[in-house]
Amino acid sequence: MTWRRDGTLQVLVRRSKTDQCGNGRVSFTSRRSARMVDDWLTYRGMHITPLFCPIYRGKAINRELTDMVVRRLIRNSAEKAGFDRSIAFAFSGHSMRVGAAQDLLSAGHNTAAIMRAGGWKSMDVLARYLEHAEFNVWA
């Protein structure tokens, strides 16, 4: 991560599902996300190696979050937000990715910008993410 003058972060995503070789890609955050990361780093402390780590009894633990922990956090948060347990159980980290793509479309961003933000290389794949978006071009 690199802090930028405009209050955002530039992030090197070293590896992803579509980049198994680890060529990496550069991504950016919003100012709000950058402030939240800054707050998190202050809370987490600089002695912890992973960017995101578990919290146990209010203290950061020096190990990476597992996909299972992330899934549980998302599902618990969905329940706390008022979703029925059966619906909350369907949420995952991938739900965040789908929602972000749909939110960007609703905010008026074009598909090229959405593809860049989410790291999609194929319009067909992005179209599947956006197929249930509530977006009315006629409004």
Disulfide bonds with the S-S distance in Angstrom:
none
